[in-house]
């Protein structure tokens, strides 16, 4: 256990550019049973200067973060083959490595590269797959994540989710004034970009199913909340609703045509669905309780939400067009903030018991609840689009930071930020893929 | 006053008990007798509270809002964990603000609900709104016009006190009255 922990940590430590990133990752717990894999540093062909990105290092870090793989530390690599003919499978078998990745980054023109890689099955002594991809320097991290996705899918049978994004909110005190930012970063926390800055709170980012837009809550209008929709690439934003009272908890329907949200315009926090084509509102809940945090099941047929109608906040499920709701959480006195896995079979949620708020997964068939995190005030869990990991907000040293855990609870990691309170992470859907 | 009330209640119990003893009643009736007497007691107490309250609010003016010696110079009402009920001891305070608003229909107030940091952010928005609406309903009942009040909930987003223990949390579960136009 301990050796794997050290191994994974050292994988991260050799990453160049480590300190330039605003968000960095610390692996806090390792995994027993992770599959050993060797990712050989990619050969630099026709280079006049050093590679702008350590592609192999990015791939190794991705695979380590999934909790499914244990990359061999760079200093323990017994050889650095570039071509298939240079690979001596027997040597790698001796090292106990099951899979091997080799590759090269070739400079083809100024700021243009060609990245090749090959994935080998060491035990069988043969190539599993290999690709060649062009990239500009600004795309090298993305290409590295795509390679990680291909490797992950080949070896696990499930699509990888490394070439995806996370959105989150940061608050900072600047000259005694609070500043809130909506940010977007790669799934490993690199390349953070600010989408919006405000002196008033920003909340509850939610991805459109095509990954092109974010909905969120902003208090920029004095004394009033509003839900906005913002296009990520153009930055163009549009106010969707701003009634008196609550305008909160936006959640896109899987077909992208509607948004579920919470309003208190009729006097009480209730869930509505808003048809985006004509802004027609339909109220879905009623009663004196707080009903909020709607999320759509991936098939679009039902909505899970938080309600205190039974006395304490618990999760309920109702048809997407409204109607009879069924309680689905029974353990603990606080269950809220649900997010569906992409297969619709489980939910991740905030589970409160004994004064601690932690991230849990609820299996919907068996009603079995598993607590995955170990914090005291953990919140806002969000599934990776392939269901392999959950990102959430936690606290260390009185600061809000992001953390992730593999869905089986075996692998933990923390994203640390140099300053500010980070919270409300939401993992993007797959973009531009089938 | 209190003494007279007690005497009245005691006398009525005696009287009702006497009535029941004359008829062919079962022992279970004693409970009914007690219920009636306690109802009478509450009514009398409520009447008393209203009387003194009206007297207490009549000297409140808009100026009182900025007079540090007046209780209405304070603007914050605190709440219990996961509760949106205005505590007994804060009702007078809400009614005092309501009296000023009712007497000054041009005065407007934003009723801002807040929660502590525990649990989910959107649920805390819901809780903050419920707190603001509890205060709003009390004020409406005291004659404040709907057009004078707006509610907004910031949930846990605008903590009054930064901190991660009950001493901070208890200060953050609150409703703030923000007067918009004097």
Contacts between the chains, C-beta under 8 A, distances in Angstrom:
chain1	res1	chain2	res2	distance
A	201	B	154	6.5
A	201	B	157	3.8
A	201	B	158	6.7
A	203	B	121	6.2
A	203	B	122	7.6
A	203	B	125	7.7
A	203	B	155	7.8
A	203	B	157	6.5
A	204	B	121	7.0
A	204	B	122	6.1
A	219	B	152	7.9
A	219	B	154	6.9
A	219	B	157	7.4
A	223	B	110	4.8
A	223	B	112	7.5
A	223	B	150	6.6
A	223	B	152	5.3
A	223	B	178	7.4
A	223	B	180	7.8
A	224	B	150	7.7
A	224	B	152	6.0
A	225	B	125	8.0
A	225	B	152	6.5
A	225	B	153	7.6
A	244	B	150	5.7
A	244	B	151	6.7
A	244	B	152	7.8
A	245	B	129	5.6
A	245	B	132	7.9
A	245	B	133	7.9
A	245	B	151	5.3
A	245	B	152	6.9
A	245	B	153	7.1
A	246	B	125	5.8
A	246	B	126	6.8
A	246	B	129	5.1
A	246	B	153	5.9
A	248	B	122	5.4
A	248	B	125	5.0
A	248	B	126	7.9
A	249	B	122	4.3
A	249	B	125	7.7
A	262	B	122	6.7
A	262	B	125	7.6
A	262	B	126	7.0
A	264	B	129	5.0
A	264	B	133	7.5
A	264	B	151	7.5
A	264	B	153	7.9
A	267	B	133	7.0
A	268	B	130	7.8
A	268	B	133	7.6
A	269	B	125	7.8
A	269	B	126	4.1
A	269	B	129	5.6
A	269	B	130	7.0
A	290	B	123	6.6
A	290	B	126	3.6
A	290	B	127	6.5
A	290	B	129	7.9
A	290	B	130	6.2
A	291	B	126	7.8
A	292	B	122	5.0
A	292	B	123	5.9
A	292	B	125	7.1
A	292	B	126	4.7
A	293	B	120	6.4
A	293	B	122	4.8
A	293	B	123	6.6
A	306	B	120	6.7
A	306	B	122	7.5
A	306	B	123	5.4
A	308	B	82	7.7
A	308	B	123	7.9
A	312	B	82	7.3
A	313	B	82	7.9
A	313	B	119	6.9
A	313	B	120	7.6
A	313	B	123	5.5
A	334	B	119	5.9
A	336	B	119	6.1
A	336	B	120	4.1
A	336	B	123	5.0
A	337	B	120	3.8
A	337	B	121	7.8
A	337	B	122	7.1
A	337	B	123	7.3
A	350	B	119	6.6
A	350	B	120	5.3
A	352	B	118	7.5
A	352	B	119	6.1
A	357	B	118	6.1
A	357	B	119	5.9
A	376	B	164	7.9
A	377	B	117	6.5
A	377	B	118	6.5
A	377	B	164	6.9
A	379	B	119	7.3
A	379	B	120	5.8
A	379	B	121	6.7
A	380	B	120	7.3
A	380	B	121	7.0
A	395	B	164	7.3
A	398	B	164	6.4
A	423	B	121	7.8
A	424	B	121	6.8
